[in-house]
Amino acid sequence: MKVGIVSYGAYVPRYRITPDEIGKVWGVDGKSMSKGLMINCKSVPSPDEDTITISVEAARNMMRRCSVDPRDIGAIYVGSESHPYAVKPSGTIVAEAIGASPNLTVADYEFACKAGTAAIQTCMGLVGSGMVKYGVAIGADTSQGAPGDALEYSASAGGAAFLIGSEKMIATLDRTYSYTTDTPDFWRREGQMYPRHGGRFTGEPAYFKHVLSGARGLLERVGAEPKDYTYAIFHQPNGKFPTRVAKQLGFSDAQIKTGLLAPTIGNTYSGAVPLGLSAILDEARPGDRIFAVAYGSGAGSDAFDIKVTDEIDKYPRSKAPTVKELDSNLKFLDYATYAKFRGKILLGGE
């Protein structure tokens, strides 16, 4: 059975902060940091936004663009490393918010920044086997960065939701391949507010080894070359890593341009590849082929071969905001307001 994307929706908070503003507080050259990371600014969630509210907004935008009865959804999976509750699922709230029937399975996923794509793979299996008619896969985060840590310049917020089914697909998910090892480059223990990372170790042998292995493994299995794709999207902890890995694989700047969002919204963790894919679907045409590789620390990669169908010409993209529209009408914050929004400043009595 052919399985694919029936609808999608995205959400990114409107607030932003620049590396220069962060650097001024810590005595760091923010402009050099911005250039090195290829990040001009990053998104910041407001005090009343978290992974659940972002997931709900993305899922509602997804449902606005299709005529699917939410009661036909049989599974909802929310992938994130910043679930608001340690013990209580995010997915049940999303299900209630979009009017899904109680007759469904729900689970929260965690695998650092690739939890959202792991959710897509699960939905592919459930729909493809006939166990459910539709599945919803969400990748969303309000990522954390300790004050003064390198992560603070990139860790941001946002997410995207995908309705996976076998009818009226705007894009088919033709093949997926994963590559996984035990490479502890990034971690956060239960109860800790901020994650720790292995510094340069996060590039090699973590990010590059896994993204390259996942990408090459998929290309080999589908018998394709980079030139066969219209678009490509790679996990983007910054703008530098995906640009470098694309060149190593043989993809051009033109192929990655549309899905490269880190320069203006930062690293949305589990939302990174889902948001990049959403930006591509915002402008994709029938026959376009999309190559996508997500990466999650710990470590693993999920690669996808995707083809846009004729159905996208009838798909009402205008019924919900595009990623470009979500990246407009911005409000920039000073560091003090940013720190207050992110809970880095505790108010009296808290």
HUCOR-V663350 format. One record per residue. N is the residue number from 0. RES is the residue in one letter. BURIAL is 1 if it has 9 or more other C-alpha atoms within 8 Angstrom, else 0. Layout:
N/RES/BURIAL  N/RES/BURIAL
This chain:
0/M/0  1/K/0  2/V/1  3/G/1  4/I/1  5/V/1  6/S/1  7/Y/1  8/G/1  9/A/1  10/Y/1  11/V/1  12/P/1  13/R/1  14/Y/1  15/R/1  16/I/1  17/T/1  18/P/1  19/D/1  20/E/1  21/I/1  22/G/1  23/K/1  24/V/0  25/W/0  26/G/0  27/V/0  28/D/1  29/G/1  30/K/0  31/S/0  32/M/1  33/S/1  34/K/1  35/G/0  36/L/1  37/M/1  38/I/1  39/N/1  40/C/1  41/K/1  42/S/1  43/V/1  44/P/1  45/S/1  46/P/0  47/D/0  48/E/1  49/D/1  50/T/1  51/I/1  52/T/0  53/I/1  54/S/1  55/V/1  56/E/1  57/A/1  58/A/1  59/R/1  60/N/1  61/M/1  62/M/1  63/R/1  64/R/1  65/C/1  66/S/0  67/V/0  68/D/0  69/P/1  70/R/0  71/D/1  72/I/1  73/G/1  74/A/1  75/I/1  76/Y/1  77/V/1  78/G/1  79/S/1  80/E/1  81/S/1  82/H/1  83/P/0  84/Y/0  85/A/0  86/V/0  87/K/0  88/P/1  89/S/1  90/G/1  91/T/0  92/I/1  93/V/1  94/A/1  95/E/0  96/A/1  97/I/1  98/G/0  99/A/1  100/S/1  101/P/0  102/N/0  103/L/1  104/T/0  105/V/1  106/A/1  107/D/1  108/Y/1  109/E/1  110/F/1  111/A/1  112/C/1  113/K/1  114/A/1  115/G/1  116/T/1  117/A/1  118/A/1  119/I/1  120/Q/1  121/T/0  122/C/1  123/M/1  124/G/0  125/L/1  126/V/1  127/G/1  128/S/0  129/G/0  130/M/0  131/V/1  132/K/1  133/Y/1  134/G/1  135/V/1  136/A/1  137/I/1  138/G/1  139/A/1  140/D/1  141/T/1  142/S/1  143/Q/1  144/G/1  145/A/1  146/P/0  147/G/0  148/D/0  149/A/0  150/L/1  151/E/1  152/Y/1  153/S/1  154/A/1  155/S/1  156/A/1  157/G/1  158/G/1  159/A/1  160/A/1  161/F/1  162/L/1  163/I/1  164/G/1  165/S/1  166/E/0  167/K/0  168/M/1  169/I/1  170/A/1  171/T/1  172/L/1  173/D/1  174/R/1  175/T/1  176/Y/1  177/S/1  178/Y/1  179/T/0  180/T/0  181/D/0  182/T/1  183/P/1  184/D/1  185/F/1  186/W/1  187/R/1  188/R/0  189/E/0  190/G/0  191/Q/0  192/M/0  193/Y/0  194/P/1  195/R/0  196/H/0  197/G/1  198/G/0  199/R/0  200/F/1  201/T/1  202/G/0  203/E/1  204/P/1  205/A/1  206/Y/1  207/F/1  208/K/1  209/H/1  210/V/1  211/L/1  212/S/1  213/G/1  214/A/1  215/R/1  216/G/1  217/L/1  218/L/1  219/E/0  220/R/0  221/V/0  222/G/0  223/A/0  224/E/0  225/P/0  226/K/0  227/D/0  228/Y/1  229/T/1  230/Y/1  231/A/1  232/I/1  233/F/1  234/H/1  235/Q/1  236/P/1  237/N/1  238/G/1  239/K/1  240/F/1  241/P/1  242/T/1  243/R/0  244/V/1  245/A/1  246/K/1  247/Q/0  248/L/1  249/G/0  250/F/1  251/S/0  252/D/0  253/A/0  254/Q/1  255/I/1  256/K/0  257/T/1  258/G/1  259/L/1  260/L/1  261/A/1  262/P/1  263/T/1  264/I/1  265/G/1  266/N/1  267/T/1  268/Y/1  269/S/1  270/G/1  271/A/1  272/V/1  273/P/1  274/L/1  275/G/1  276/L/1  277/S/1  278/A/1  279/I/1  280/L/0  281/D/1  282/E/0  283/A/0  284/R/1  285/P/1  286/G/0  287/D/1  288/R/1  289/I/1  290/F/1  291/A/1  292/V/1  293/A/1  294/Y/1  295/G/1  296/S/1  297/G/1  298/A/1  299/G/1  300/S/1  301/D/1  302/A/1  303/F/1  304/D/1  305/I/1  306/K/1  307/V/1  308/T/1  309/D/1  310/E/1  311/I/1  312/D/0  313/K/0  314/Y/1  315/P/0  316/R/1  317/S/0  318/K/0  319/A/1  320/P/1  321/T/1  322/V/1  323/K/0  324/E/0  325/L/1  326/D/1  327/S/0  328/N/0  329/L/0  330/K/0  331/F/0  332/L/1  333/D/0  334/Y/1  335/A/0  336/T/0  337/Y/1  338/A/1  339/K/1  340/F/1  341/R/1  342/G/0  343/K/0  344/I/0  345/L/0  346/L/0  347/G/0  348/G/0  349/E/0
